[in-house]
Amino acid sequence: MLNGLGVETGIDIDAILTAGDFISRALGKPNGSRVGRALLAKAA
């Protein structure tokens, strides 16, 4: 949200999405993050 407003947070959203996707796949569980799923689908 802050990133969308142009506020620099220093947080790498893409890295967080990648890590969350990796963990979900490694555990064999669906990604529980609605935002994560939406952003990953948008990037595909």
HTML snippet that shows the backbone in 3Dmol.js (N, CA, C, O; Angstrom):
<script src="https://3Dmol.org/build/3Dmol-min.js"></script>
<div id="view" style="width:600px;height:400px;position:relative"></div>
<script>
const pdb = `
ATOM      1  N   MET A   1       0.824  -1.183   0.000  1.00  0.00           N
ATOM      2  CA  MET A   1       0.000   0.000   0.000  1.00  0.00           C
ATOM      3  C   MET A   1       0.870   1.249   0.000  1.00  0.00           C
ATOM      4  O   MET A   1       0.662   2.153  -0.809  1.00  0.00           O
ATOM      5  N   LEU A   2       1.832   1.302   0.892  1.00  0.00           N
ATOM      6  CA  LEU A   2       2.705   2.478   0.929  1.00  0.00           C
ATOM      7  C   LEU A   2       3.515   2.600  -0.345  1.00  0.00           C
ATOM      8  O   LEU A   2       3.732   3.699  -0.855  1.00  0.00           O
ATOM      9  N   ASN A   3       3.964   1.450  -0.859  1.00  0.00           N
ATOM     10  CA  ASN A   3       4.740   1.453  -2.089  1.00  0.00           C
ATOM     11  C   ASN A   3       3.914   2.043  -3.229  1.00  0.00           C
ATOM     12  O   ASN A   3       4.444   2.790  -4.052  1.00  0.00           O
ATOM     13  N   GLY A   4       2.641   1.722  -3.286  1.00  0.00           N
ATOM     14  CA  GLY A   4       1.749   2.254  -4.309  1.00  0.00           C
ATOM     15  C   GLY A   4       1.565   3.754  -4.201  1.00  0.00           C
ATOM     16  O   GLY A   4       1.258   4.420  -5.189  1.00  0.00           O
ATOM     17  N   LEU A   5       1.752   4.288  -3.005  1.00  0.00           N
ATOM     18  CA  LEU A   5       1.634   5.730  -2.784  1.00  0.00           C
ATOM     19  C   LEU A   5       2.947   6.452  -3.019  1.00  0.00           C
ATOM     20  O   LEU A   5       3.024   7.674  -2.885  1.00  0.00           O
ATOM     21  N   GLY A   6       3.981   5.696  -3.369  1.00  0.00           N
ATOM     22  CA  GLY A   6       5.284   6.300  -3.638  1.00  0.00           C
ATOM     23  C   GLY A   6       6.165   6.439  -2.411  1.00  0.00           C
ATOM     24  O   GLY A   6       7.212   7.084  -2.472  1.00  0.00           O
ATOM     25  N   VAL A   7       5.754   5.838  -1.290  1.00  0.00           N
ATOM     26  CA  VAL A   7       6.545   5.885  -0.065  1.00  0.00           C
ATOM     27  C   VAL A   7       7.580   4.761  -0.121  1.00  0.00           C
ATOM     28  O   VAL A   7       7.219   3.595  -0.282  1.00  0.00           O
ATOM     29  N   GLU A   8       8.849   5.100   0.008  1.00  0.00           N
ATOM     30  CA  GLU A   8       9.925   4.111  -0.030  1.00  0.00           C
ATOM     31  C   GLU A   8       9.993   3.387   1.312  1.00  0.00           C
ATOM     32  O   GLU A   8      10.246   4.005   2.346  1.00  0.00           O
ATOM     33  N   THR A   9       9.765   2.070   1.287  1.00  0.00           N
ATOM     34  CA  THR A   9       9.777   1.283   2.519  1.00  0.00           C
ATOM     35  C   THR A   9      11.053   0.465   2.674  1.00  0.00           C
ATOM     36  O   THR A   9      11.396   0.046   3.780  1.00  0.00           O
ATOM     37  N   GLY A  10      11.759   0.238   1.561  1.00  0.00           N
ATOM     38  CA  GLY A  10      12.946  -0.599   1.606  1.00  0.00           C
ATOM     39  C   GLY A  10      12.619  -2.081   1.582  1.00  0.00           C
ATOM     40  O   GLY A  10      13.516  -2.919   1.679  1.00  0.00           O
ATOM     41  N   ILE A  11      11.342  -2.411   1.455  1.00  0.00           N
ATOM     42  CA  ILE A  11      10.909  -3.807   1.417  1.00  0.00           C
ATOM     43  C   ILE A  11      10.789  -4.239  -0.038  1.00  0.00           C
ATOM     44  O   ILE A  11      10.162  -3.556  -0.847  1.00  0.00           O
ATOM     45  N   ASP A  12      11.387  -5.366  -0.361  1.00  0.00           N
ATOM     46  CA  ASP A  12      11.351  -5.900  -1.721  1.00  0.00           C
ATOM     47  C   ASP A  12      10.143  -6.830  -1.843  1.00  0.00           C
ATOM     48  O   ASP A  12      10.221  -8.008  -1.496  1.00  0.00           O
ATOM     49  N   ILE A  13       9.034  -6.292  -2.337  1.00  0.00           N
ATOM     50  CA  ILE A  13       7.793  -7.057  -2.449  1.00  0.00           C
ATOM     51  C   ILE A  13       7.978  -8.295  -3.322  1.00  0.00           C
ATOM     52  O   ILE A  13       7.454  -9.364  -3.007  1.00  0.00           O
ATOM     53  N   ASP A  14       8.720  -8.154  -4.414  1.00  0.00           N
ATOM     54  CA  ASP A  14       8.943  -9.295  -5.304  1.00  0.00           C
ATOM     55  C   ASP A  14       9.668 -10.423  -4.582  1.00  0.00           C
ATOM     56  O   ASP A  14       9.354 -11.595  -4.792  1.00  0.00           O
ATOM     57  N   ALA A  15      10.633 -10.083  -3.736  1.00  0.00           N
ATOM     58  CA  ALA A  15      11.361 -11.104  -2.978  1.00  0.00           C
ATOM     59  C   ALA A  15      10.440 -11.792  -1.972  1.00  0.00           C
ATOM     60  O   ALA A  15      10.538 -13.002  -1.767  1.00  0.00           O
ATOM     61  N   ILE A  16       9.558 -11.036  -1.353  1.00  0.00           N
ATOM     62  CA  ILE A  16       8.607 -11.617  -0.399  1.00  0.00           C
ATOM     63  C   ILE A  16       7.648 -12.563  -1.117  1.00  0.00           C
ATOM     64  O   ILE A  16       7.356 -13.652  -0.623  1.00  0.00           O
ATOM     65  N   LEU A  17       7.157 -12.140  -2.289  1.00  0.00           N
ATOM     66  CA  LEU A  17       6.263 -12.995  -3.073  1.00  0.00           C
ATOM     67  C   LEU A  17       6.953 -14.286  -3.488  1.00  0.00           C
ATOM     68  O   LEU A  17       6.374 -15.369  -3.400  1.00  0.00           O
ATOM     69  N   THR A  18       8.198 -14.160  -3.942  1.00  0.00           N
ATOM     70  CA  THR A  18       8.965 -15.334  -4.366  1.00  0.00           C
ATOM     71  C   THR A  18       9.189 -16.285  -3.197  1.00  0.00           C
ATOM     72  O   THR A  18       9.043 -17.498  -3.345  1.00  0.00           O
ATOM     73  N   ALA A  19       9.540 -15.743  -2.042  1.00  0.00           N
ATOM     74  CA  ALA A  19       9.772 -16.575  -0.857  1.00  0.00           C
ATOM     75  C   ALA A  19       8.487 -17.273  -0.422  1.00  0.00           C
ATOM     76  O   ALA A  19       8.503 -18.463  -0.108  1.00  0.00           O
ATOM     77  N   GLY A  20       7.384 -16.545  -0.402  1.00  0.00           N
ATOM     78  CA  GLY A  20       6.104 -17.135  -0.014  1.00  0.00           C
ATOM     79  C   GLY A  20       5.679 -18.244  -0.955  1.00  0.00           C
ATOM     80  O   GLY A  20       5.181 -19.283  -0.520  1.00  0.00           O
ATOM     81  N   ASP A  21       5.876 -18.023  -2.249  1.00  0.00           N
ATOM     82  CA  ASP A  21       5.538 -19.041  -3.242  1.00  0.00           C
ATOM     83  C   ASP A  21       6.418 -20.275  -3.065  1.00  0.00           C
ATOM     84  O   ASP A  21       5.931 -21.404  -3.130  1.00  0.00           O
ATOM     85  N   PHE A  22       7.708 -20.061  -2.843  1.00  0.00           N
ATOM     86  CA  PHE A  22       8.641 -21.176  -2.628  1.00  0.00           C
ATOM     87  C   PHE A  22       8.231 -21.995  -1.407  1.00  0.00           C
ATOM     88  O   PHE A  22       8.190 -23.224  -1.464  1.00  0.00           O
ATOM     89  N   ILE A  23       7.929 -21.316  -0.310  1.00  0.00           N
ATOM     90  CA  ILE A  23       7.558 -22.014   0.928  1.00  0.00           C
ATOM     91  C   ILE A  23       6.272 -22.810   0.732  1.00  0.00           C
ATOM     92  O   ILE A  23       6.182 -23.963   1.155  1.00  0.00           O
ATOM     93  N   SER A  24       5.278 -22.198   0.091  1.00  0.00           N
ATOM     94  CA  SER A  24       4.013 -22.893  -0.159  1.00  0.00           C
ATOM     95  C   SER A  24       4.229 -24.148  -0.983  1.00  0.00           C
ATOM     96  O   SER A  24       3.681 -25.206  -0.675  1.00  0.00           O
ATOM     97  N   ARG A  25       5.033 -24.028  -2.035  1.00  0.00           N
ATOM     98  CA  ARG A  25       5.301 -25.188  -2.893  1.00  0.00           C
ATOM     99  C   ARG A  25       6.092 -26.259  -2.140  1.00  0.00           C
ATOM    100  O   ARG A  25       5.816 -27.450  -2.284  1.00  0.00           O
ATOM    101  N   ALA A  26       7.075 -25.839  -1.338  1.00  0.00           N
ATOM    102  CA  ALA A  26       7.897 -26.795  -0.592  1.00  0.00           C
ATOM    103  C   ALA A  26       7.061 -27.575   0.423  1.00  0.00           C
ATOM    104  O   ALA A  26       7.320 -28.752   0.675  1.00  0.00           O
ATOM    105  N   LEU A  27       6.063 -26.914   1.000  1.00  0.00           N
ATOM    106  CA  LEU A  27       5.198 -27.570   1.977  1.00  0.00           C
ATOM    107  C   LEU A  27       4.037 -28.312   1.323  1.00  0.00           C
ATOM    108  O   LEU A  27       3.319 -29.066   1.980  1.00  0.00           O
ATOM    109  N   GLY A  28       3.861 -28.088   0.019  1.00  0.00           N
ATOM    110  CA  GLY A  28       2.747 -28.718  -0.682  1.00  0.00           C
ATOM    111  C   GLY A  28       1.407 -28.148  -0.269  1.00  0.00           C
ATOM    112  O   GLY A  28       0.388 -28.838  -0.316  1.00  0.00           O
ATOM    113  N   LYS A  29       1.407 -26.898   0.133  1.00  0.00           N
ATOM    114  CA  LYS A  29       0.191 -26.229   0.601  1.00  0.00           C
ATOM    115  C   LYS A  29      -0.138 -25.063  -0.324  1.00  0.00           C
ATOM    116  O   LYS A  29       0.765 -24.474  -0.919  1.00  0.00           O
ATOM    117  N   PRO A  30      -1.412 -24.727  -0.453  1.00  0.00           N
ATOM    118  CA  PRO A  30      -1.764 -23.557  -1.261  1.00  0.00           C
ATOM    119  C   PRO A  30      -1.311 -22.275  -0.572  1.00  0.00           C
ATOM    120  O   PRO A  30      -1.245 -22.198   0.655  1.00  0.00           O
ATOM    121  N   ASN A  31      -1.005 -21.286  -1.378  1.00  0.00           N
ATOM    122  CA  ASN A  31      -0.615 -19.985  -0.843  1.00  0.00           C
ATOM    123  C   ASN A  31      -1.845 -19.355  -0.193  1.00  0.00           C
ATOM    124  O   ASN A  31      -2.854 -19.135  -0.863  1.00  0.00           O
ATOM    125  N   GLY A  32      -1.770 -19.068   1.088  1.00  0.00           N
ATOM    126  CA  GLY A  32      -2.900 -18.512   1.821  1.00  0.00           C
ATOM    127  C   GLY A  32      -3.059 -17.016   1.677  1.00  0.00           C
ATOM    128  O   GLY A  32      -4.043 -16.449   2.151  1.00  0.00           O
ATOM    129  N   SER A  33      -2.115 -16.375   1.035  1.00  0.00           N
ATOM    130  CA  SER A  33      -2.147 -14.922   0.893  1.00  0.00           C
ATOM    131  C   SER A  33      -2.928 -14.522  -0.356  1.00  0.00           C
ATOM    132  O   SER A  33      -2.520 -14.830  -1.476  1.00  0.00           O
ATOM    133  N   ARG A  34      -4.056 -13.832  -0.159  1.00  0.00           N
ATOM    134  CA  ARG A  34      -4.837 -13.372  -1.317  1.00  0.00           C
ATOM    135  C   ARG A  34      -4.043 -12.377  -2.143  1.00  0.00           C
ATOM    136  O   ARG A  34      -4.076 -12.416  -3.373  1.00  0.00           O
ATOM    137  N   VAL A  35      -3.337 -11.497  -1.477  1.00  0.00           N
ATOM    138  CA  VAL A  35      -2.515 -10.507  -2.186  1.00  0.00           C
ATOM    139  C   VAL A  35      -1.390 -11.210  -2.928  1.00  0.00           C
ATOM    140  O   VAL A  35      -1.120 -10.899  -4.088  1.00  0.00           O
ATOM    141  N   GLY A  36      -0.736 -12.149  -2.272  1.00  0.00           N
ATOM    142  CA  GLY A  36       0.343 -12.896  -2.906  1.00  0.00           C
ATOM    143  C   GLY A  36      -0.123 -13.631  -4.145  1.00  0.00           C
ATOM    144  O   GLY A  36       0.538 -13.595  -5.183  1.00  0.00           O
ATOM    145  N   ARG A  37      -1.270 -14.302  -4.038  1.00  0.00           N
ATOM    146  CA  ARG A  37      -1.808 -15.019  -5.200  1.00  0.00           C
ATOM    147  C   ARG A  37      -2.143 -14.055  -6.329  1.00  0.00           C
ATOM    148  O   ARG A  37      -1.863 -14.343  -7.492  1.00  0.00           O
ATOM    149  N   ALA A  38      -2.734 -12.926  -6.002  1.00  0.00           N
ATOM    150  CA  ALA A  38      -3.116 -11.953  -7.030  1.00  0.00           C
ATOM    151  C   ALA A  38      -1.891 -11.379  -7.730  1.00  0.00           C
ATOM    152  O   ALA A  38      -1.872 -11.269  -8.956  1.00  0.00           O
ATOM    153  N   LEU A  39      -0.877 -11.015  -6.968  1.00  0.00           N
ATOM    154  CA  LEU A  39       0.318 -10.425  -7.572  1.00  0.00           C
ATOM    155  C   LEU A  39       1.109 -11.450  -8.377  1.00  0.00           C
ATOM    156  O   LEU A  39       1.680 -11.114  -9.414  1.00  0.00           O
ATOM    157  N   LEU A  40       1.148 -12.693  -7.912  1.00  0.00           N
ATOM    158  CA  LEU A  40       1.830 -13.738  -8.674  1.00  0.00           C
ATOM    159  C   LEU A  40       1.094 -14.012  -9.983  1.00  0.00           C
ATOM    160  O   LEU A  40       1.724 -14.228 -11.018  1.00  0.00           O
ATOM    161  N   ALA A  41      -0.234 -14.003  -9.940  1.00  0.00           N
ATOM    162  CA  ALA A  41      -1.016 -14.219 -11.161  1.00  0.00           C
ATOM    163  C   ALA A  41      -0.812 -13.069 -12.139  1.00  0.00           C
ATOM    164  O   ALA A  41      -0.730 -13.282 -13.349  1.00  0.00           O
ATOM    165  N   LYS A  42      -0.733 -11.867 -11.619  1.00  0.00           N
ATOM    166  CA  LYS A  42      -0.522 -10.688 -12.461  1.00  0.00           C
ATOM    167  C   LYS A  42       0.854 -10.738 -13.127  1.00  0.00           C
ATOM    168  O   LYS A  42       1.005 -10.319 -14.275  1.00  0.00           O
ATOM    169  N   ALA A  43       1.850 -11.247 -12.410  1.00  0.00           N
ATOM    170  CA  ALA A  43       3.217 -11.306 -12.933  1.00  0.00           C
ATOM    171  C   ALA A  43       3.384 -12.408 -13.976  1.00  0.00           C
ATOM    172  O   ALA A  43       4.296 -12.351 -14.801  1.00  0.00           O
ATOM    173  N   ALA A  44       2.507 -13.409 -13.941  1.00  0.00           N
ATOM    174  CA  ALA A  44       2.626 -14.553 -14.872  1.00  0.00           C
ATOM    175  C   ALA A  44       2.197 -14.214 -16.277  1.00  0.00           C
ATOM    176  O   ALA A  44       2.243 -15.071 -17.160  1.00  0.00           O
TER     177      ALA A  44
END
`;
const viewer = $3Dmol.createViewer("view");
viewer.addModel(pdb, "pdb");
viewer.setStyle({}, {cartoon: {color: "spectrum"}});
viewer.zoomTo();
viewer.render();
</script>
